[in-house]
Amino acid sequence: MAVIDIGSNSVRLVAYERLSRALTPLYNEKVLCGLGRGLAKTGQLSDNSVQLTLATLARFRHLSDQMHIKSMRVIATAAVREASNGQAFMENAERILSAPLTILSGDEEARAAALGVQSGFYKPDGIVGDLGGGSLELVEVTPGHIGEGVSHKLGVIRMQEEASGDAKRAYKLALERLSEDDAAASLKDRTLYLVGGTWRNLAKLHMEVTDYPLSVMHGYAIDADVFASFCQDVARGKYEDHGAMRAVSRSRKALLPFGAAVLRALFEVGKPSQVVLSALGVREGLLFDDLEEIEKQRDPLLDAAYELAVLRSRSPKHARELADWTGAAFDVLGVDETEDEARLRKAASLLADIGWRAHPDYRGTQSHNIIAHAAFSGVDHAGRLYLAMANYYRHQGLSNGAFSEAEANILSERLAERARLLGALFRVAYALTASMAGVLPETRLELAEQKQLTLFLPNQLSGLQGERLTKRLNALGRLVGREETAVAVR
């Protein structure tokens, strides 16, 4: 299936493997057509932008045919809905694409962006801000609820033109238009979820300037006061010649100060506690809305992790058994988990064997890199590193450093310790199973009265005893403060 998104600045084709809770993009192409350029002054889509957009749509139609797309959704936003010649454009687009085009209202666009955030985060709670070329949509999102959206004429192309290229003036215009907005006012001390290409590029620049260690946009979180100061510097042109600007798309550079100006105004009016970047927005929100209610309730992180286990592990059934076994082991060892920590442990267990085809010397590093940078949703950056570190330890051993100092700053000490413990459990489990299903459910860990850590095996598995298993059980024992360990058969 595919979505073609005709925005005021960019036109994008995204093809997905199938409709699911954890969407897998097969192909993604964007062309900056600038369809909304000049609209604020003329009220019309310019001929040059229209021709470029229609040519782009013809290419997208051809690509979709090559990919055997069975279902295509075509949407357009602010530029097309506001232009006096929007209807004529729509008819030409539908003829080229042989598919109906839906023009989203401002409210519909806000709701779709909020659904995208709801689909991409674990229990999101805050305000979604979706900045495009022509408009800014604001809407509240909480677990299971989406508020009433509002659309402002604050898109970056519109701001650049209305402010005659002056970012300071754009800031004042944005401040004036947001000052009476209820959604902006309800931001105080909450999270602002940022959607849109200009804001993503602004965050990319911040990552480069601060040498942030994890180059993943989705879930990137920044203190609001820190980012407000950064936005002010961007709007003033501080980073125009900075080497970090290489991270910004060349076609977005001129718009960056205006995206920064709008965001700074939103900070001033709303006073949020932090901003969090979302790679999922209107397109993913519309697809999320198409799911059955029971599918919407599924965990996207666990679905994606299991799908990766099916594709790359030796036994997906073993991966599920490992999730249950580590949960039982945490109970035995007295390790309490929050709901979020439990789902992270399950996901790490599902991913524990995806690196087995790599050379033994590099399995830990490759697993860490794949997991830390995978296109997962429903997980923040600390959670990503927890998953990656647990699987690094599983392959490389508990004494090796699994993460850099910069990565350590993202994690809490609690999660770092639990990643190491989980890695130690993985090492015991794989010494028992060689990744084959049916073994782990027959075994269990126990803490005896004298606090000895004992691994119990049924009689038919007694042949699994040996030096490797003993060493790994001893390492686990030392980690949990149990110097005495034993493998017992009964």
N, C-alpha and C positions, 0 to 999 in steps of 0.2 A: 504494500500500500504506500501511498505517497501524499504529501501535503505540499502545495505550492502557496507560498505566502507573499502577497504583493503589498509591500509596505511603502511608506512615503520616501524611504531612502534606499532600502535594499529589496531585492526580489530573490526568494530562496526556494529551492527544491530540496526536500528531505524525503528520502525513501526509507521505509522501515520494513524489517523482515516480516512482521505480523503485528496485529493488534494484541497487546499484552500489557500486564502491569509493569513490566520492566522492558521498555521499548528498546529495540536494537536497531540503530540507524545503519542502513546499508550504503547509503550515498548521500552526500550533503554538498550542495553547490550554491553559492551566493554571488549575485551580481549587483553592484551598487548603481542602480539606474537613476536615482534622484528624482523619482516621479513627483515628489512634492515640492521640488525646487521652483520658486517663483509663484507658487499657488497663493501665498498670503497677499501678494500684490495684484495678481491678474485674476484670481478666482478660477484659473484653468490649469489643466495639466499641459505642460509645454510639448510642442510637436517632437522635439529631439528626445525628450525623456520617454514619451509614448512610443516612439519608433524603437528605441533601445529596449524598452520593456517588452514590446510585442515580439521582437526578434529573440529576446531571452526566453519568452514563453514558448516560442516555436522550438528552440533547442531543448527546453525542458520536456516538451511533448515527445520529441524524438528519443531522448534519454529514457523516458518512462516506458515507451514502447519497447526499447531494447532490453529493459529490465523486466518486461512482462508484468508491469504494474496492473493489478486487478481492480484496485479501488483508488481513485484520486479525489482529493478534496482541495478545492481552490478557494482561497480567501483573500480579501483586500481590506485595507483599513483606512486610516484618516484621509489620505490624499484622494483616493477614489470616491469616498463617500461625500467629500466636501466640494469637489470640483464640478463646475457647471457642465463639463464635457465628460463626466465620470460614466454616465450611462452609455455613451458611444464607445468609450474605451472598454467597458464591460462587455458589450456585444462583440467587439473585435477579439477580445481575449477568449471568450467562450467559443467563438468560431475556430480559433487557432488550436485551442486545447481540446475541443470536442468534449467539454465538461462544463457543468454549471459553476458559476462564480458567485460566492456569497460575500456581500459587503457587510462587515461587522459594524454594528453601532458602537459608540463609545462604551456603553454599558456592557455590551456583549464582549468587547475586547478586554475590558477590565475583568470580567468574570472568567474568561478563558485564561488570562494570565494568572489569576488566583488559583484556578484549577491546576495549572501547570506547576505552581509552587506546592500546592497541596499534594500533587502526585510525586514530587521530587524530594520532599523533606519528611522526616519523622516528626509528626505532631507539630507542624509549623504554627506559630502564634505571633502575629504582627500585621504589618501593612505591606502590601505588594505595590511596588512602583514600577510600571512598565513604560520606559521611555523609547519612543520611536522618532522618526523624522518629523512627523506632523503633530503628534500629541503625546501627552503623559496621562496614563491611567493610574488611579489610586483605588485600592480596595482592601478591606480588612479580610484576613484569613486566619481561622483557628481550626483545630482538629474537627472535621465534620461540618464546618460552617464557613460560608462566604458572605461577606457583607454586601451592601449596595455600592456599586462602583461609580466613580465619577471620572470624567475625561476633561483634561485641560489642554488648551492650545499652547503647549509648551514643548513641542518637539524640537529637536536640535536644528533641523533645517529652518524651521519657522523662526526660531530664536535668532539664528545667525542672520536671517534676512530682516526681521523686524528690528533688531538691534543694530543694523548696519555694520555687522562685523565686530561690534564692541561687546566683549564678554561681561564687562562691568555693567553695562546697560541691560544686558540680558538678565543678569542677576536681579536687578531692580524690578524688571518686568515680571520675572518669575515670583519674586517676593510679593508683589502686589496681587498677582492672580491666585496665589496660594494662601493668602492671609486669612481668608474667610472659609477655607475648606475644612469640613468636619473630619474627613479621613486623615488629613495632615495633622490636625490638632490632636487626634487620638493616638499619635505616634509616641507621645512622651514616655521615655524610659522603656520603649519596646523595640522590637527588631524590624528593620526596614529591609525587605527582600527586593533586590535589584534585578530587573529583567530588561534586556535590550542590549544591542551591539555596542553602542557608544559607552554605556556604563561598564560593559565587560572589558572594553579596551582601556578604560580608565583604571579598572582594577588590575589589568595586566601590567600597566605602567607602574602601579604601586608595588606589585610583586617584584618587578625588576629593580626599582629604586631601593627596596628594603631587603633584597636578596632572599626573598621568601623561598624555602626549600622545596615546596610541593607545587609543581606547576599544573594544578588542577583548578579550574575556575569554579565549578559547582561546589557550593558550600564554603567558599572563601569568606571568612568573617573578619571584620575590621572594626575596631572601636570607633564610634561615630565622631567623637571629638578629634581623633587622629585623622580620620578621613576628611573631615570638614576643613582642617588646616591644609591637607594635601590638595583638596579641590581648589582652595583659594590660590595656592601656588600654581596649579595648572592653569587656572583662568588668567593669571597674571603673566603666563608665558615662561615660567621658571625653567620648565623642562624641554623647551623647544629644541635646544641643541644638545640635550643630554643623551648619552649613549643608551640609556634605558628606553628611549623612544623607539628603538628598533622593535620592541615588542608590540607596538601599535600598528595596526593596519594603515598603510600609507593613505588610503582613501578616507580614513577616519580622523586623521590628525587634525585637519582644519576644524572638525566638529567637536573635538575633545573639550576645548575651553567652554563651549556652550552646554555640553552635558555636565561639566563640572559646575557651571554657574547655576543650573537648574537644581542640581543635587544640593549645593550649598544653601540655596534658598529653602529647600525642603528641610534641611537640617535646622535652619534658623527658626522656621515656623513650627516644626514637629518635635524637635529635640529627642530623637531616638537614642537608644543606648548603644546600638551597633547596627552595622549593615552586613547583610549576607548575600552573596552573589548566587543567582540561580541560572543555570544553563538551560533550564526548562521553562517554557513560557506559553504563549498563545497556542502554538501548534500542538505541543504535547498536552496542553489543557483540553483542547477540543477532542483529542483522541482518548484521553482519560475519561471524559464525559460519555464517550461511546461504550465504555465497558459496562458489563453487568455489575450490579451493586455488590455482589459477592466477590467479584474480581477487584473492585476498588478497595476492598478491605484487606487484600493480600499485602504482604510486606515486599516492596520492590527490591530491597537489598537481598533478602533471602531468595527471592525468585531469580535474581540475576546471578547470585552465587551458585545456586543449584544448576542453572543453565550452563555456567562455566564448568561445573563439575561433570556434567553430562558430556560436554565437548572435550575435556582435557584430562580428567582423572581416570584411573584404572577401573574404578568401581564407584559409580554414584550411590549405590546402595550402602557401600562401606562409609561413604562420606556422611550419610544420614545417621548411620549407626554411631559414627564418631561424635556427632553433635549430641546424641543422647548420652553416650558414655562419658563425655567430658562434663555434661551437666550433672550426672550422678556423682562423678569424682569431685566436683566443686562442693556438692552437698556433704560428702563424706569428710572433706578437708575443712569444712566450716567456712567456705568462701561465700559470702553473701553477694548477690547480684541485683542490680536494678533491672527493670524491664528492658531498658536499652542495652545494658551490658550483656544480658542473656542473649539478645538477638545478635549482638556482635560476636559472641562466642560461637553461636550456631553458624553464622556466616563464615567465620574463620575456619571452622571444622569442615564446612562444605568445600572450602578452597584449599584445603591442606595438601592435596595431591596433584594440583594442576601443573606443578613444575617438574614432574618426574621424568619427562623426556629430555630435559637439559643435561649437560655434562654434570657429574656429581659435584665438581668443585664450584659450580655456579648456580646450582638449583636454588639456594637460599637467596642470592642476589636477584636472580631473574624472577622468582616468585614475589619477592618484595616489590620490585619495580612494576610488575604486571598488576598486582593488587593495589598498590598505592596510586596508580595512575589509570585504573580501569574506569570505564564509563558507567560507574555505579551511581544510583540515586538512593535517597533514604539514608545517607550516612554523611557525617561531617568529617572534617580533616583529621581530627583526633581519632575518630573511629577508623578511618582508612589506615592510619599508621598502626593502630592496634592490630588490625587484620594482617597487615604486611609484616609487622615485627614477629607476631606469633608464628607465621609461616617461615620467616627467616630462621628463627630459633629451631624450628622443626628439622631443618636441613643442615644448618651450620653448627649447631651445638649451642649450649647455654652460655659459654664463656666468651663468645664473639660479640662484638658490638654491633647491634642490628640497626642502629640509627645514628645520625649525626647530632651534634649539639643543637643545631638549629631545629631539627625535627623534634628533639627532646623538649624544646620549649613549647611545642604545640600540644604535647601530651601531658596529662596529669600524672603524678607519681603513681597513683592508684592504677591507672590503665597500663602504664609501663610495666609495673610489677605483674599484673595479671596476664599480659601478653607473654611474659617470660614463663610464668606458671603454665599457661596453656601450651606453649611450645614444648615444655618438659613432658606434659601429658601426651602430646602428639608423639613424642619420641618413644615413649613406653608403648603406646598403642600400635605404632607401625612395626616395632620390634616383635609384637605379637602376631600381627595380621598379614604382613607383606602386602597390604592394601586389598586383601580379599575379604568379602562380606561373610557374615555368619560367625565370626570368631569373637568379636568384642562383646556381643550380648551374653556370651557364656562366661565372661570374666567379670571380676569386680575388685575394687580397692576397699580396704577397711583399715580403720585405726583401732588397734587392739587396746585393751584397758591400760597396758603399760606404754601406750602411745606409739607402739611400733607400727609402721606402715607396711601393710601386707597386701600383696596381689594374689588373689585366689584364682586358681585355674581348675576346671573340671578334670577328671582323670584322663579323659580322651585327649586333652591338650597338654598333658604332662611333658611331652617331648619338646615343647617350646622352651623349656628351661635352658639357660645357657648364659655365657659371659655377657653378651650384648644386652640381653634383657636385664640381667642383674645390675650392670653398670648404669643403665638408664633409670632403673628404679631407684638406685642409690642417689643419683643426681636429683631426681624428683624429691626424694626424702630430705636431702640437705636443703633444698629450696624451701620446703615447708617446715623445717626445723625438726625433722625426725631422722636421727642418726642411724637408727636401727630399721632395716627393711628386710623383707623376706618374700619369697615366692612360695606359696603353699598350694598343695594339690589336695582336693577333696571332692 
